[in-house]
Amino acid sequence: MRATGRLVRLQLAEAGELVARILAVDEDGLDLEVPGVKGRRPTARRIGFADISKARVEIEFNRKDKKEEEA
């Protein structure tokens, strides 16, 4: 829950990798926003905790703060 709003890199149990932003967390899994590729719009995706083998928060040097976006 502490990482809500942050960008994460997930290693999936089905042998894949995903970079996405955490929108919400509950006891079953994560609601994610997957960035669009080549000008496409971001998409929403739901992943259960059982489907994640490893996760790491990505460092964003140019990340806009919520306060900056509201101004």
N, CA, C and O atoms as a CHARMM CRD file, in Angstrom:
* protein
*
  284
    1    1 MET  N      0.82500  -1.19200   0.00000 PROA 1      0.00000
    2    1 MET  CA     0.00000   0.00000   0.00000 PROA 1      0.00000
    3    1 MET  C      0.87000   1.25600   0.00000 PROA 1      0.00000
    4    1 MET  O      0.48800   2.28800  -0.55200 PROA 1      0.00000
    5    2 ARG  N      2.02300   1.15800   0.61500 PROA 2      0.00000
    6    2 ARG  CA     2.92500   2.29600   0.70700 PROA 2      0.00000
    7    2 ARG  C      3.41400   2.75000  -0.67100 PROA 2      0.00000
    8    2 ARG  O      3.73900   3.92300  -0.85600 PROA 2      0.00000
    9    3 ALA  N      3.46800   1.84200  -1.62500 PROA 3      0.00000
   10    3 ALA  CA     3.97300   2.15600  -2.96200 PROA 3      0.00000
   11    3 ALA  C      2.87600   2.58100  -3.93800 PROA 3      0.00000
   12    3 ALA  O      3.14400   2.69100  -5.13500 PROA 3      0.00000
   13    4 THR  N      1.66300   2.82200  -3.47200 PROA 4      0.00000
   14    4 THR  CA     0.58700   3.25700  -4.35700 PROA 4      0.00000
   15    4 THR  C      0.99200   4.55600  -5.04600 PROA 4      0.00000
   16    4 THR  O      1.43500   5.50500  -4.39800 PROA 4      0.00000
   17    5 GLY  N      0.83200   4.58500  -6.36300 PROA 5      0.00000
   18    5 GLY  CA     1.23000   5.74300  -7.14900 PROA 5      0.00000
   19    5 GLY  C      2.63400   5.63700  -7.71400 PROA 5      0.00000
   20    5 GLY  O      3.02500   6.45300  -8.54800 PROA 5      0.00000
   21    6 ARG  N      3.39200   4.65600  -7.27800 PROA 6      0.00000
   22    6 ARG  CA     4.78300   4.48800  -7.71100 PROA 6      0.00000
   23    6 ARG  C      4.87100   3.55100  -8.91300 PROA 6      0.00000
   24    6 ARG  O      3.96600   2.75500  -9.16700 PROA 6      0.00000
   25    7 LEU  N      5.97400   3.66200  -9.64100 PROA 7      0.00000
   26    7 LEU  CA     6.26600   2.80300 -10.77300 PROA 7      0.00000
   27    7 LEU  C      6.98300   1.56100 -10.25700 PROA 7      0.00000
   28    7 LEU  O      7.91400   1.67400  -9.46000 PROA 7      0.00000
   29    8 VAL  N      6.55900   0.37100 -10.70300 PROA 8      0.00000
   30    8 VAL  CA     7.17000  -0.87500 -10.25100 PROA 8      0.00000
   31    8 VAL  C      7.52400  -1.76600 -11.43500 PROA 8      0.00000
   32    8 VAL  O      6.90300  -1.69300 -12.49500 PROA 8      0.00000
   33    9 ARG  N      8.53500  -2.60800 -11.23400 PROA 9      0.00000
   34    9 ARG  CA     8.92100  -3.63400 -12.20700 PROA 9      0.00000
   35    9 ARG  C      8.57000  -4.97300 -11.57800 PROA 9      0.00000
   36    9 ARG  O      9.08300  -5.32100 -10.51500 PROA 9      0.00000
   37   10 LEU  N      7.69200  -5.72500 -12.23800 PROA 10     0.00000
   38   10 LEU  CA     7.20600  -7.00000 -11.71300 PROA 10     0.00000
   39   10 LEU  C      7.73200  -8.16000 -12.54800 PROA 10     0.00000
   40   10 LEU  O      7.66700  -8.12200 -13.77700 PROA 10     0.00000
   41   11 GLN  N      8.25300  -9.19000 -11.88500 PROA 11     0.00000
   42   11 GLN  CA     8.56500 -10.45700 -12.53400 PROA 11     0.00000
   43   11 GLN  C      7.34200 -11.33400 -12.30100 PROA 11     0.00000
   44   11 GLN  O      6.98100 -11.61800 -11.15900 PROA 11     0.00000
   45   12 LEU  N      6.71300 -11.75700 -13.37600 PROA 12     0.00000
   46   12 LEU  CA     5.49300 -12.54400 -13.26100 PROA 12     0.00000
   47   12 LEU  C      5.81900 -14.02900 -13.20400 PROA 12     0.00000
   48   12 LEU  O      6.80900 -14.47600 -13.78400 PROA 12     0.00000
   49   13 ALA  N      4.99600 -14.78200 -12.51400 PROA 13     0.00000
   50   13 ALA  CA     5.19100 -16.22400 -12.37900 PROA 13     0.00000
   51   13 ALA  C      5.11100 -16.91900 -13.73300 PROA 13     0.00000
   52   13 ALA  O      5.69500 -17.98800 -13.90900 PROA 13     0.00000
   53   14 GLU  N      4.40200 -16.33400 -14.68800 PROA 14     0.00000
   54   14 GLU  CA     4.26800 -16.92000 -16.02000 PROA 14     0.00000
   55   14 GLU  C      5.44100 -16.55100 -16.92400 PROA 14     0.00000
   56   14 GLU  O      5.30500 -16.55200 -18.14700 PROA 14     0.00000
   57   15 ALA  N      6.58900 -16.23600 -16.33100 PROA 15     0.00000
   58   15 ALA  CA     7.84000 -15.95100 -17.04800 PROA 15     0.00000
   59   15 ALA  C      7.74000 -14.71500 -17.93200 PROA 15     0.00000
   60   15 ALA  O      8.08600 -14.76600 -19.11300 PROA 15     0.00000
   61   16 GLY  N      7.28000 -13.63300 -17.38300 PROA 16     0.00000
   62   16 GLY  CA     7.23400 -12.37400 -18.11000 PROA 16     0.00000
   63   16 GLY  C      7.60900 -11.23800 -17.17700 PROA 16     0.00000
   64   16 GLY  O      7.72000 -11.42800 -15.96600 PROA 16     0.00000
   65   17 GLU  N      7.80200 -10.06400 -17.74200 PROA 17     0.00000
   66   17 GLU  CA     8.13800  -8.89100 -16.95500 PROA 17     0.00000
   67   17 GLU  C      7.19100  -7.77100 -17.32400 PROA 17     0.00000
   68   17 GLU  O      6.76300  -7.66500 -18.47400 PROA 17     0.00000
   69   18 LEU  N      6.86200  -6.93400 -16.35200 PROA 18     0.00000
   70   18 LEU  CA     5.91500  -5.85800 -16.57000 PROA 18     0.00000
   71   18 LEU  C      6.35700  -4.64400 -15.76500 PROA 18     0.00000
   72   18 LEU  O      6.70200  -4.76500 -14.59000 PROA 18     0.00000
   73   19 VAL  N      6.34600  -3.47600 -16.39800 PROA 19     0.00000
   74   19 VAL  CA     6.60400  -2.21400 -15.71100 PROA 19     0.00000
   75   19 VAL  C      5.29900  -1.44100 -15.73100 PROA 19     0.00000
   76   19 VAL  O      4.73400  -1.19700 -16.79700 PROA 19     0.00000
   77   20 ALA  N      4.81500  -1.05400 -14.55200 PROA 20     0.00000
   78   20 ALA  CA     3.52300  -0.38400 -14.45700 PROA 20     0.00000
   79   20 ALA  C      3.46400   0.46700 -13.19900 PROA 20     0.00000
   80   20 ALA  O      4.31500   0.35200 -12.31700 PROA 20     0.00000
   81   21 ARG  N      2.45200   1.32200 -13.12600 PROA 21     0.00000
   82   21 ARG  CA     2.23400   2.16500 -11.95800 PROA 21     0.00000
   83   21 ARG  C      1.10900   1.57000 -11.11800 PROA 21     0.00000
   84   21 ARG  O      0.07700   1.17000 -11.65700 PROA 21     0.00000
   85   22 ILE  N      1.30000   1.51000  -9.80900 PROA 22     0.00000
   86   22 ILE  CA     0.29200   0.95900  -8.89900 PROA 22     0.00000
   87   22 ILE  C     -0.80000   1.99600  -8.66800 PROA 22     0.00000
   88   22 ILE  O     -0.52800   3.11200  -8.22400 PROA 22     0.00000
   89   23 LEU  N     -2.03400   1.61600  -8.97500 PROA 23     0.00000
   90   23 LEU  CA    -3.18200   2.49800  -8.75200 PROA 23     0.00000
   91   23 LEU  C     -3.86100   2.21500  -7.42200 PROA 23     0.00000
   92   23 LEU  O     -4.24700   3.13900  -6.70600 PROA 23     0.00000
   93   24 ALA  N     -4.00700   0.92600  -7.08900 PROA 24     0.00000
   94   24 ALA  CA    -4.68000   0.53900  -5.85300 PROA 24     0.00000
   95   24 ALA  C     -4.20500  -0.84600  -5.43300 PROA 24     0.00000
   96   24 ALA  O     -3.74200  -1.63800  -6.25300 PROA 24     0.00000
   97   25 VAL  N     -4.32900  -1.11800  -4.13900 PROA 25     0.00000
   98   25 VAL  CA    -3.91800  -2.40300  -3.56900 PROA 25     0.00000
   99   25 VAL  C     -5.01200  -2.88000  -2.62300 PROA 25     0.00000
  100   25 VAL  O     -5.57900  -2.09000  -1.86900 PROA 25     0.00000
  101   26 ASP  N     -5.30400  -4.18200  -2.66800 PROA 26     0.00000
  102   26 ASP  CA    -6.19000  -4.78300  -1.67100 PROA 26     0.00000
  103   26 ASP  C     -5.58700  -6.12100  -1.25900 PROA 26     0.00000
  104   26 ASP  O     -4.45800  -6.43500  -1.63500 PROA 26     0.00000
  105   27 GLU  N     -6.32300  -6.90100  -0.49700 PROA 27     0.00000
  106   27 GLU  CA    -5.77400  -8.15500   0.02800 PROA 27     0.00000
  107   27 GLU  C     -5.55400  -9.22400  -1.04300 PROA 27     0.00000
  108   27 GLU  O     -4.85500 -10.20500  -0.78800 PROA 27     0.00000
  109   28 ASP  N     -6.12900  -9.05900  -2.22500 PROA 28     0.00000
  110   28 ASP  CA    -5.99800 -10.05900  -3.28400 PROA 28     0.00000
  111   28 ASP  C     -4.94100  -9.73100  -4.33400 PROA 28     0.00000
  112   28 ASP  O     -4.37700 -10.63900  -4.94500 PROA 28     0.00000
  113   29 GLY  N     -4.66400  -8.43900  -4.55300 PROA 29     0.00000
  114   29 GLY  CA    -3.70800  -8.08900  -5.59400 PROA 29     0.00000
  115   29 GLY  C     -3.60600  -6.60700  -5.84400 PROA 29     0.00000
  116   29 GLY  O     -3.93200  -5.78500  -4.98800 PROA 29     0.00000
  117   30 LEU  N     -3.13800  -6.27600  -7.06100 PROA 30     0.00000
  118   30 LEU  CA    -2.85100  -4.90100  -7.45200 PROA 30     0.00000
  119   30 LEU  C     -3.68600  -4.47200  -8.65300 PROA 30     0.00000
  120   30 LEU  O     -3.94700  -5.26700  -9.55600 PROA 30     0.00000
  121   31 ASP  N     -4.09700  -3.21400  -8.65400 PROA 31     0.00000
  122   31 ASP  CA    -4.65900  -2.57700  -9.84300 PROA 31     0.00000
  123   31 ASP  C     -3.54600  -1.71800 -10.40900 PROA 31     0.00000
  124   31 ASP  O     -3.00900  -0.85600  -9.71300 PROA 31     0.00000
  125   32 LEU  N     -3.19100  -1.94700 -11.68000 PROA 32     0.00000
  126   32 LEU  CA    -2.04900  -1.28800 -12.29300 PROA 32     0.00000
  127   32 LEU  C     -2.44900  -0.47000 -13.50600 PROA 32     0.00000
  128   32 LEU  O     -3.46500  -0.73900 -14.14800 PROA 32     0.00000
  129   33 GLU  N     -1.63200   0.54000 -13.81400 PROA 33     0.00000
  130   33 GLU  CA    -1.75500   1.28700 -15.05400 PROA 33     0.00000
  131   33 GLU  C     -0.49200   0.98900 -15.85900 PROA 33     0.00000
  132   33 GLU  O      0.60700   1.38700 -15.47400 PROA 33     0.00000
  133   34 VAL  N     -0.65700   0.29300 -16.96700 PROA 34     0.00000
  134   34 VAL  CA     0.46000  -0.07100 -17.83000 PROA 34     0.00000
  135   34 VAL  C      0.62500   1.03100 -18.86500 PROA 34     0.00000
  136   34 VAL  O     -0.31800   1.31500 -19.60400 PROA 34     0.00000
  137   35 PRO  N      1.80900   1.66900 -18.94200 PROA 35     0.00000
  138   35 PRO  CA     2.00100   2.75400 -19.90900 PROA 35     0.00000
  139   35 PRO  C      1.83200   2.26800 -21.34200 PROA 35     0.00000
  140   35 PRO  O      2.16700   1.13200 -21.67500 PROA 35     0.00000
  141   36 GLY  N      1.31000   3.14900 -22.17500 PROA 36     0.00000
  142   36 GLY  CA     1.14700   2.81900 -23.58600 PROA 36     0.00000
  143   36 GLY  C      2.48400   2.85200 -24.31300 PROA 36     0.00000
  144   36 GLY  O      3.41100   3.54300 -23.89200 PROA 36     0.00000
  145   37 VAL  N      2.57600   2.10800 -25.40100 PROA 37     0.00000
  146   37 VAL  CA     3.79100   2.04600 -26.20800 PROA 37     0.00000
  147   37 VAL  C      3.53500   2.73900 -27.53900 PROA 37     0.00000
  148   37 VAL  O      2.48100   2.55900 -28.14900 PROA 37     0.00000
  149   38 LYS  N      4.49200   3.52300 -27.98000 PROA 38     0.00000
  150   38 LYS  CA     4.43000   4.20700 -29.27200 PROA 38     0.00000
  151   38 LYS  C      3.16800   5.06300 -29.42300 PROA 38     0.00000
  152   38 LYS  O      2.46000   4.95600 -30.42400 PROA 38     0.00000
  153   39 GLY  N      2.89500   5.89900 -28.43800 PROA 39     0.00000
  154   39 GLY  CA     1.77800   6.82200 -28.52100 PROA 39     0.00000
  155   39 GLY  C      0.42500   6.25300 -28.13100 PROA 39     0.00000
  156   39 GLY  O     -0.57800   6.96700 -28.16000 PROA 39     0.00000
  157   40 ARG  N      0.38300   4.99300 -27.77200 PROA 40     0.00000
  158   40 ARG  CA    -0.89900   4.40300 -27.35000 PROA 40     0.00000
  159   40 ARG  C     -1.22600   4.83200 -25.92700 PROA 40     0.00000
  160   40 ARG  O     -0.34900   5.23700 -25.16400 PROA 40     0.00000
  161   41 ARG  N     -2.48400   4.73500 -25.59100 PROA 41     0.00000
  162   41 ARG  CA    -2.95000   5.12800 -24.25900 PROA 41     0.00000
  163   41 ARG  C     -2.58900   4.08000 -23.22300 PROA 41     0.00000
  164   41 ARG  O     -2.48100   2.89700 -23.54700 PROA 41     0.00000
  165   42 PRO  N     -2.40200   4.50200 -21.97200 PROA 42     0.00000
  166   42 PRO  CA    -2.16500   3.52300 -20.89800 PROA 42     0.00000
  167   42 PRO  C     -3.38900   2.63700 -20.70300 PROA 42     0.00000
  168   42 PRO  O     -4.51900   3.05700 -20.95300 PROA 42     0.00000
  169   43 THR  N     -3.15300   1.40300 -20.25300 PROA 43     0.00000
  170   43 THR  CA    -4.24900   0.47200 -20.00900 PROA 43     0.00000
  171   43 THR  C     -4.24600   0.03000 -18.55400 PROA 43     0.00000
  172   43 THR  O     -3.20200   0.00700 -17.90100 PROA 43     0.00000
  173   44 ALA  N     -5.41600  -0.31700 -18.05800 PROA 44     0.00000
  174   44 ALA  CA    -5.55100  -0.81000 -16.69000 PROA 44     0.00000
  175   44 ALA  C     -5.41900  -2.32900 -16.68800 PROA 44     0.00000
  176   44 ALA  O     -5.85200  -3.00200 -17.62300 PROA 44     0.00000
  177   45 ARG  N     -4.81700  -2.85800 -15.62700 PROA 45     0.00000
  178   45 ARG  CA    -4.64300  -4.30100 -15.51500 PROA 45     0.00000
  179   45 ARG  C     -4.70300  -4.69600 -14.04100 PROA 45     0.00000
  180   45 ARG  O     -4.23000  -3.96300 -13.17200 PROA 45     0.00000
  181   46 ARG  N     -5.27800  -5.84300 -13.77500 PROA 46     0.00000
  182   46 ARG  CA    -5.38400  -6.38500 -12.41400 PROA 46     0.00000
  183   46 ARG  C     -4.48500  -7.61200 -12.32800 PROA 46     0.00000
  184   46 ARG  O     -4.56400  -8.49900 -13.17800 PROA 46     0.00000
  185   47 ILE  N     -3.62500  -7.67100 -11.30100 PROA 47     0.00000
  186   47 ILE  CA    -2.73600  -8.82000 -11.10300 PROA 47     0.00000
  187   47 ILE  C     -2.84700  -9.27100  -9.65500 PROA 47     0.00000
  188   47 ILE  O     -2.75900  -8.46000  -8.73200 PROA 47     0.00000
  189   48 GLY  N     -3.03800 -10.56200  -9.46500 PROA 48     0.00000
  190   48 GLY  CA    -3.08800 -11.13800  -8.12600 PROA 48     0.00000
  191   48 GLY  C     -1.68600 -11.35000  -7.57600 PROA 48     0.00000
  192   48 GLY  O     -0.73400 -11.51200  -8.34000 PROA 48     0.00000
  193   49 PHE  N     -1.55800 -11.34800  -6.27100 PROA 49     0.00000
  194   49 PHE  CA    -0.25400 -11.53100  -5.64100 PROA 49     0.00000
  195   49 PHE  C      0.35400 -12.89100  -5.98600 PROA 49     0.00000
  196   49 PHE  O      1.57600 -13.01800  -6.04800 PROA 49     0.00000
  197   50 ALA  N     -0.47400 -13.90200  -6.20900 PROA 50     0.00000
  198   50 ALA  CA     0.02000 -15.24400  -6.53900 PROA 50     0.00000
  199   50 ALA  C      0.70500 -15.26400  -7.91000 PROA 50     0.00000
  200   50 ALA  O      1.50700 -16.15600  -8.18400 PROA 50     0.00000
  201   51 ASP  N      0.39700 -14.29200  -8.76800 PROA 51     0.00000
  202   51 ASP  CA     0.97900 -14.23400 -10.11000 PROA 51     0.00000
  203   51 ASP  C      2.30800 -13.48100 -10.16600 PROA 51     0.00000
  204   51 ASP  O      2.93500 -13.41000 -11.22300 PROA 51     0.00000
  205   52 ILE  N      2.74400 -12.91700  -9.02700 PROA 52     0.00000
  206   52 ILE  CA     3.97300 -12.12100  -8.97700 PROA 52     0.00000
  207   52 ILE  C      5.05400 -12.91900  -8.26100 PROA 52     0.00000
  208   52 ILE  O      4.86700 -13.34900  -7.12300 PROA 52     0.00000
  209   53 SER  N      6.19600 -13.11500  -8.93700 PROA 53     0.00000
  210   53 SER  CA     7.29500 -13.82800  -8.28400 PROA 53     0.00000
  211   53 SER  C      8.30100 -12.86900  -7.65100 PROA 53     0.00000
  212   53 SER  O      8.96900 -13.22600  -6.68100 PROA 53     0.00000
  213   54 LYS  N      8.41800 -11.63000  -8.20500 PROA 54     0.00000
  214   54 LYS  CA     9.34300 -10.64100  -7.66300 PROA 54     0.00000
  215   54 LYS  C      8.86300  -9.25500  -8.07200 PROA 54     0.00000
  216   54 LYS  O      8.33200  -9.08100  -9.16900 PROA 54     0.00000
  217   55 ALA  N      9.04600  -8.26800  -7.19900 PROA 55     0.00000
  218   55 ALA  CA     8.64600  -6.89900  -7.51200 PROA 55     0.00000
  219   55 ALA  C      9.65800  -5.91800  -6.93400 PROA 55     0.00000
  220   55 ALA  O     10.23300  -6.14200  -5.86800 PROA 55     0.00000
  221   56 ARG  N      9.85900  -4.82600  -7.66600 PROA 56     0.00000
  222   56 ARG  CA    10.80400  -3.80500  -7.21500 PROA 56     0.00000
  223   56 ARG  C     10.27100  -2.43600  -7.61500 PROA 56     0.00000
  224   56 ARG  O      9.80600  -2.24900  -8.74000 PROA 56     0.00000
  225   57 VAL  N     10.33800  -1.47400  -6.68900 PROA 57     0.00000
  226   57 VAL  CA     9.93400  -0.10500  -6.98700 PROA 57     0.00000
  227   57 VAL  C     11.03100   0.54100  -7.82100 PROA 57     0.00000
  228   57 VAL  O     12.20800   0.47000  -7.46800 PROA 57     0.00000
  229   58 GLU  N     10.64500   1.17500  -8.93300 PROA 58     0.00000
  230   58 GLU  CA    11.58500   1.85700  -9.80400 PROA 58     0.00000
  231   58 GLU  C     11.79800   3.29200  -9.31400 PROA 58     0.00000
  232   58 GLU  O     10.86500   3.93900  -8.83800 PROA 58     0.00000
  233   59 ILE  N     13.01300   3.77200  -9.43300 PROA 59     0.00000
  234   59 ILE  CA    13.32100   5.14500  -9.05600 PROA 59     0.00000
  235   59 ILE  C     13.02700   6.05000 -10.24800 PROA 59     0.00000
  236   59 ILE  O     13.45600   5.77700 -11.36900 PROA 59     0.00000
  237   60 GLU  N     12.29000   7.13000  -9.99300 PROA 60     0.00000
  238   60 GLU  CA    11.94200   8.08400 -11.04100 PROA 60     0.00000
  239   60 GLU  C     12.52900   9.44200 -10.66500 PROA 60     0.00000
  240   60 GLU  O     12.09500  10.05500  -9.69000 PROA 60     0.00000
  241   61 PHE  N     13.49500   9.90700 -11.41900 PROA 61     0.00000
  242   61 PHE  CA    14.12200  11.18700 -11.12900 PROA 61     0.00000
  243   61 PHE  C     13.27400  12.35800 -11.59600 PROA 61     0.00000
  244   61 PHE  O     13.33900  13.43800 -11.00800 PROA 61     0.00000
  245   62 ASN  N     12.49100  12.16800 -12.62900 PROA 62     0.00000
  246   62 ASN  CA    11.67100  13.26100 -13.16400 PROA 62     0.00000
  247   62 ASN  C     10.19500  13.07200 -12.87300 PROA 62     0.00000
  248   62 ASN  O      9.35700  13.59700 -13.60600 PROA 62     0.00000
  249   63 ARG  N      9.85600  12.34900 -11.83900 PROA 63     0.00000
  250   63 ARG  CA     8.46800  12.07500 -11.47600 PROA 63     0.00000
  251   63 ARG  C      7.81000  13.33400 -10.94000 PROA 63     0.00000
  252   63 ARG  O      8.37100  14.01800 -10.08500 PROA 63     0.00000
  253   64 LYS  N      6.61600  13.64000 -11.44600 PROA 64     0.00000
  254   64 LYS  CA     5.87800  14.78800 -10.94800 PROA 64     0.00000
  255   64 LYS  C      5.17300  14.41700  -9.65900 PROA 64     0.00000
  256   64 LYS  O      4.57000  13.35000  -9.55000 PROA 64     0.00000
  257   65 ASP  N      5.25500  15.29500  -8.70000 PROA 65     0.00000
  258   65 ASP  CA     4.58900  15.09700  -7.42200 PROA 65     0.00000
  259   65 ASP  C      3.10200  15.42500  -7.59200 PROA 65     0.00000
  260   65 ASP  O      2.74700  16.21100  -8.47100 PROA 65     0.00000
  261   66 LYS  N      2.23800  14.84100  -6.77500 PROA 66     0.00000
  262   66 LYS  CA     0.80400  15.13900  -6.87300 PROA 66     0.00000
  263   66 LYS  C      0.54400  16.62800  -6.66000 PROA 66     0.00000
  264   66 LYS  O     -0.35000  17.19500  -7.28800 PROA 66     0.00000
  265   67 LYS  N      1.31400  17.26300  -5.78100 PROA 67     0.00000
  266   67 LYS  CA     1.13700  18.70000  -5.52700 PROA 67     0.00000
  267   67 LYS  C      1.46400  19.51400  -6.75900 PROA 67     0.00000
  268   67 LYS  O      0.80000  20.51600  -7.02300 PROA 67     0.00000
  269   68 GLU  N      2.47600  19.10900  -7.52600 PROA 68     0.00000
  270   68 GLU  CA     2.84800  19.81100  -8.75100 PROA 68     0.00000
  271   68 GLU  C      1.77200  19.67200  -9.81700 PROA 68     0.00000
  272   68 GLU  O      1.50700  20.61900 -10.55600 PROA 68     0.00000
  273   69 GLU  N      1.13700  18.47400  -9.90500 PROA 69     0.00000
  274   69 GLU  CA     0.10900  18.25000 -10.90100 PROA 69     0.00000
  275   69 GLU  C     -1.14200  19.06100 -10.62200 PROA 69     0.00000
  276   69 GLU  O     -1.83100  19.47200 -11.55500 PROA 69     0.00000
  277   70 GLU  N     -1.44900  19.30200  -9.33900 PROA 70     0.00000
  278   70 GLU  CA    -2.63400  20.05500  -8.97400 PROA 70     0.00000
  279   70 GLU  C     -2.45000  21.54500  -9.23500 PROA 70     0.00000
  280   70 GLU  O     -3.42700  22.25600  -9.46800 PROA 70     0.00000
  281   71 ALA  N     -1.21200  22.02500  -9.19800 PROA 71     0.00000
  282   71 ALA  CA    -0.93600  23.47600  -9.36700 PROA 71     0.00000
  283   71 ALA  C     -1.05900  23.92300 -10.80500 PROA 71     0.00000
  284   71 ALA  O     -0.86000  25.10000 -11.10500 PROA 71     0.00000
